[in-house]
C-alpha cells in the first residue's frame, strides 16, 4: 500500500508544487502590477494556482476543480481583453493551458479521482487546442481589403517638373534619380515582369562592393541606372559604376572616408546624376575644348577616356555627365560618369567641403548620407548632424552650389532664415539649428527645392531653442533656388521633443481635385500623417486641423496646446492600452504591463517627463521614414510601408548621466560602438540626457512589449485617401527571443526600413523587413506572389530597369545594425530566365 501511494503521490506532488510555484510568481508580479493600478487578473489567478497546487500536492480533488476554474476564468479574461486577436492569446494562455495538460494527466491520481478516460480526453483536447493555436500563426491576420483597387489607366498622377535633366522625364528603362525620377514617385513603366510570370524571377548576377563593416553598418543605398550603366555608393562613399546588364565593374572612386567619420549609421542612400548643358556656364559647345581646368570651364576629354560610355548618349566632354556623391566627412564629390575621375573644374579638384563656416565639427558630426538634389543647375545638399550629443552641435545649414563650378551660391540656415547669402570670414552658421538629413525633391520648372527638415540639436529638450528654430524645425520648407530663401513652409510638429523630424522624401504629382489636377506635393511623416500641398504655393489641398494634445511634462511652458493632423490619410495606429502590452509568456507580459503603468502615456505627443518614464507611440521609427512611399500614377494608388513600434523613454538628470559616463562621442574613452539612437545620449548643454528603449523591448529577451504586428504595408487611393488594402508586413523567420533566428515563416509584421517600387506590371517590389526577404506583392490583392531570401538585410529601396532588352530588379543588401539584420556588401539583380 505504501509503495502504491508513493508512486501515485510523486507525480501529484511534482505537478502540485509546479502549479504552486507558478502561482506564487503570478502573485508576486500580479500584486506589483495591481499596486500600480494595473489588471488584477494575475494576482487572482496566482492565488487560485497557489491553492490549487497545494491541494494537488496533498492529493485533494478540490485542486483539480480549482485549477479548472483558473483555466475558465483565464479564457473569459482573454476573450474580454484580446477578443479574436491570436497574438493576444499567447501570453495569456500558453502557461495556463500547458499546465492544464499536466493537471489533467494527474487528475485520476487524486483521492476520489477522475476517470482516466475523461482526464486523458481533457488533456488531449488541451493539446489539440494548443496545436491548433500554433497553427493559427500561419494564417494571415489583420489583413483588410475594404475597397477595390482602381484599374490601370484610371488615373494620371504623372506630373511635369521641367525638362532640364534626364531625371525630369526618365527613359522607360532607366532609374536616373533616387526616387526613380525627379518627381520621386518610385514607379517603373516597365511591365515585362508581371503578375503572370513573376514566379519565374531568378538571380541574374550579384556584385560585391568589398565595403563591409562590423559596426554601424546600413548603407541604405538605392543605385541609379542611366543608359548602359548603374551608379551606386557604398557605406564609406566609394562610388562605383557597373555594367547594367552584366554587373561587370566599369570603375570605382574611393574618396578615402575615415571610419571615424561614420555618424550613427554608415549610410549612403544614393548618388546624383547630372548632365552639364551644352556650353555650360562658359558657353562651350558640346565637344568643344575649354581653355583650362581651373575654374568654371569644362575640359575636353581625350584618348581612351573620351571614347568610353558616359551613361545615356555620346558626349566626349570630360565631366559633361557627372556623378555627385556626398560623404560622411562632409564633402561633395563630383566624378566623371564615364571614367570615375574627379571633375577638376568642380570646386577644389573635384570636391567641396560643406563644413566651411560651421565652426568646430568633430568627426561624425556633419555627414551627408542622402543624395543631393539638382534644381536649375544648383546642387542642393543638407546633412546629418549627429543626434543626441550636444545642444551646440554644428549648424544644419542647407547649401546650394553651382553644379558646374562648385561655387557656393547661397546658404540657408534655419537659425537665421531671412538670410540667403553665404557667410564669409570667421562667421559661423547658427549652431544647433535644424538640419536636413534625408532626401529633398525639386521642381526644375518652378525653381523650387522642397526640404524635409529635421529638428534642432538636443531632440528631447526644447527650452534653449530660438524663436526661429521653433518656427522652422520639423517642417517642409520650399526654397527658391535662385535666392536660397523660403517661398513657403509647413511645420508637421510644433516644438518637437519626440525626434519626429521629417525622414521621408516627398513625392510630386498632379493631384486630382474637383477642379482638375493640381501640381502637388505628398508628404509622409513619422507620426503617420500624410499631407498634400499645392507645391506652387504651399496651400493644403486637403484640410489640416490643429487638435489638442497632452500637456505638462518636464517643460510644461514649452508645450503647445495643439499639433497638426491631416484629414487626408493617416498611418497612425490607435492609442496603446494595457491590453496591447505583450510578452512571450505571462511573466514578461506582467513586467511590460507594470512598465506601462509606471510610465506617462496619454497618447500621441505625450511630453517628455523628468519624474518617470514616458511612452512615445509611434516611436521615432514609426509611420513613414526614409524609405518614403511609392505611387502608381496610372492607377492612382499609393503604397506605404510603415512601422508600429513604440519607444520607452526617460530623461536622465545630468548628474546621473555623468555617473553613467554618458558624454559626447568625441569625449568617450575607448570609442563608441553604436546602439539604438538615443540609448544613453548625453544631450550636453541641457539639464538632461536621454535614454531611449527603441521599440520598447524586454531587456532579457529582446522581444517588444507591444503585441504584433510591428509593421505593415498599405495601398491607398490617392484621390480619396481611402485604404484599399492593408496587411502586416514581415515574417518571424529571422526574429526570435535572445536574438535567435527562429526560421518560422509566419507573419508577425516586423519593423521595416526602406521603401517600395511599383511597376506597370501590377507589382510592388520591396525588401525592408527584418526577415531578410525581398518580395513581389500583387498591387490589386496585397498578396505576396514571389519572394527570395537575401544574404544580408535588405534595408534599402529597390529599383527596376531595362538593359539590352532584359528587365531587372535590383536591391542593395547591406543589412542594418539598428534593425539587427546581417551585414553585407551585396548588389543583387533578378530577371526572368534569358531564353
Secondary structure, 3 states (H helix, E strand, C coil): CHHHHHHHHHHHHHHHHHHHHHHHHHHHHHHHHHHCCCCCHHHHHHHHHHHHHHHHHCCCHHHHHHHHHHHHHHHHHHHHHHCCCHHHHHHHHHHHHHHHHHHHHHHHHCCCCCCHHHHHHHHHHHHHHHHHHHHHCCCCCCCECCCCCCCCCCCCCCCCCCCCCCCCCCCCCCECCCCCCCCCCCEECCCCCCCCCHHHCEEEEEEECCCCCCCCCCCCCCCEEECCEEEEECCCCCEEEEECCCCCEEEEECCCCCHHHCCCCCCCCCCEEEECCCCCCCCCCCCCCCCCCCCCCCEECCHHHHHCCCCCCCCCEECCEEEEEECCCCEEEEEECCCCCECCCCECCCEEECCCCCCCCCCCCEECCCCCEEECCEEEECEEECCCCECCCCCCCEEEEECCCCCEEEEECHHHCCCCCCCCCCCCCCCCCCCECCCCEEECCCCEEEEECCCCCCCCCCCCCCHHHHHHCCEEEEEECCCCEEEEEEECCCCCCCCCCCCCCCEEEEECCCCCCEEEEEEECCCCEEEEEECCCCCECCCEEEEECCCCCCCCCCCCCEEEEECCEECCCCCCCHHHECCCCHHHHHHHHHHHHHCECCCCCCCCCCCCCEEECCCCCCECCCCCCEEECCCCEEEEEEECCCEEEEEEEHHHHHHHCCCCHHHCCCCCCCCCCCEEECCECCCEEEEEEECCECCCCCCECECCCCEEEEEEECCCCCEEEEEECCECCCCCHHHCCCCCCCECCCCECCCEEEECCCEEEECCECCCEEEEEECCCCCEEEEEECCCCCCCCCEEEEECCEEEEEEEECCECCCCECCCCEEEEEECCCC
